[in-house]
Amino acid sequence: MSISYYDVTVPIFKKSLTNLKSFLRKGVEHASENGVTEVQYLDLQLSPDMFPLRRQIQIATDNARGSVARLAGVAPLVLDDTETTLAELEARVDKVVAYLDAVTPEQFTAAATATVTLPYFPGKHFTGHDYLVEYALPNFFFHVTTAYAIIRSSGVPLGKRDYLGALTLHDDA
């Protein structure tokens, strides 16, 4: 069985974003039960020089939608970074998941050799393959993991299962 660029982007991004939405909701509920406002909660950071929880979620969704657009050669979903509530962040995740649902495996046929440029690397580019393995996936998981860590460090009873979500296990033959 071969694995495609679609296989290592779209389903993985969708699952991780769905899990992110779930532990974000648990975090906001926990905060509310402990007298922390939603705005205060979404402004939590691991360190003063790191983005707050709200921005981690925005960047994770940006990475998912941008990576797929660049590798599949499709128009990117345009989102403003104006979310200030749980409901708005959940809606953002839902929009990105719906966008990912509309992309097909056939659109990734040129992904490996695509030329990917990013504004923060002026005069440089990646091949699609290098972009995916060196930047897109690590950057996406950095922001999902950081969001998880912010939520977990605030006392929310999360575990690895929350981060990983449902696993596809098969019975032994």
BELHU-V445966 format. One record per backbone hydrogen bond with DSSP energy under -0.5 kcal/mol. NH is the residue of the N-H (numbers start at 0). CO is the residue of the C=O. If there is no record, write none. Layout:
NH;CO + NH;CO
This chain:
7;3 + 8;5 + 9;5 + 10;5 + 12;8 + 13;9 + 14;10 + 15;11 + 16;12 + 17;13 + 18;14 + 19;15 + 20;16 + 21;17 + 22;18 + 23;19 + 24;20 + 25;21 + 26;22 + 27;23 + 28;24 + 29;25 + 30;26 + 31;27 + 32;28 + 33;29 + 33;30 + 34;31 + 35;30 + 36;34 + 40;36 + 41;37 + 42;38 + 42;39 + 43;40 + 49;46 + 52;43 + 53;41 + 55;51 + 56;52 + 57;53 + 58;54 + 59;55 + 60;56 + 61;57 + 62;58 + 63;59 + 64;60 + 65;61 + 66;62 + 67;63 + 68;64 + 69;65 + 70;66 + 71;67 + 72;68 + 73;68 + 78;76 + 81;79 + 88;84 + 89;85 + 90;86 + 91;87 + 92;88 + 93;89 + 94;90 + 95;91 + 96;92 + 97;93 + 98;94 + 99;95 + 100;96 + 101;97 + 101;98 + 102;99 + 106;103 + 107;104 + 108;105 + 110;107 + 112;109 + 113;109 + 113;110 + 115;113 + 115;125 + 116;114 + 120;117 + 123;120 + 125;115 + 127;113 + 128;111 + 130;126 + 131;127 + 132;128 + 133;129 + 134;129 + 134;130 + 135;130 + 136;131 + 138;134 + 139;135 + 140;136 + 141;137 + 142;138 + 143;139 + 144;140 + 145;141 + 146;142 + 147;143 + 148;144 + 149;145 + 150;146 + 151;147 + 152;148 + 153;149 + 153;150 + 154;151 + 155;150 + 157;155 + 161;158 + 162;158 + 163;159 + 164;160 + 168;166
